[in-house]
Amino acid sequence: MKLAKAFYSPSELGELIDLSSDTFLNYIKANKIFAIKLSERTYRIPQRAAARFLGETVPISRITKRAHGGQAAAAKLRRRMGAEERATVTR
């Protein structure tokens, strides 16, 4: 099943898989599905959370991908920090 919208209401997802919106509200309160709370009984479920709930494969988020540099940048930063510490000790 292809999810086209960025966010879904509990009732919209319920219609897709034949569950009531109250069941989805219970799932949200039990932390079985992630949702954003807009008001007391208004929630929106992001597309990634809905896909994960429905058992679809979810591509890796661009936020979790490795940033430029990786281990080389970390080593350079450690060397730079070590040089700064040595410079403050010798003064």
N, C-alpha and C positions, 0 to 999 in steps of 0.2 A: 504494500500500500504506500503510495507516494504522498507525503505530507507537503502541501504547497504553501501554507501560511506560516508566518514567523511565530505567531502565538495562537493558542487555542483556549477557548473557555472549557470548563468541565463538561458542559452540555454538548458542545461540538464534538469533543472526543468521545463522549458517551454515545452519540449517534453513530460515530464511525465503527464502534465495536460493540454496540448494543448493550450498554450499561447506563444506569441512571446518573444524573449529575450529582446526586447525593452520595452515590458510591465513590465517585471521584473526589468529592469533598472529604470523605472518610479516608481515602488513600492519601490525600494531601496532608491531613492532620496526623496520620500514622507515619508520615515521611516515606511512603512507598513511591511517591512521585513528586518531583520538584515543581513548585509553582510560585509565582510572584503574587503576593497579596496586595490588592488594590484598595479594598475596603473590607468591612466585616465579613461579607459572604461573596465577594467578587475576587476571583483568582484568574490568572492567565498562566497557561502552561507553555513554556518555550518549545519550539519545534524539536530541539535535540532531546529534551526530557520526554516528550511524547514519543519520539522514535525509539528511545531506549526502553520505554515502558512497553511499547508494542513489539519489542524484540527485533527491531530492525538494526542493521549495522549503522553506527554513527561514525562519520569521519573524524579524525583528530582535529581538535580546534586549533586555529592558527595561533592562539595565545599559548598553547602548551608546546608548540614546536620550539626547537632549540634556537636561541637568538644567535646572531652573527658572532663569530669569535670562538665560542665554546671554551674548551680547555686551554687553548693557546692564550686567549684573552685573560682567563683567570690566572694563569702562570705569570703573565706580564704584570698584572695588577699586584700579585704577591711580591714580585721582585721590586716593583716601585714602592710598595708599602715598606718593605724591608730597608730600602735605601733611605727613605724618609726617616725611619726610626734611627738608623745609624747616624744620620746627619744631626739629629737632635741630641743624641748622646754625646757626640764629639764636641759640641759647642760649649 
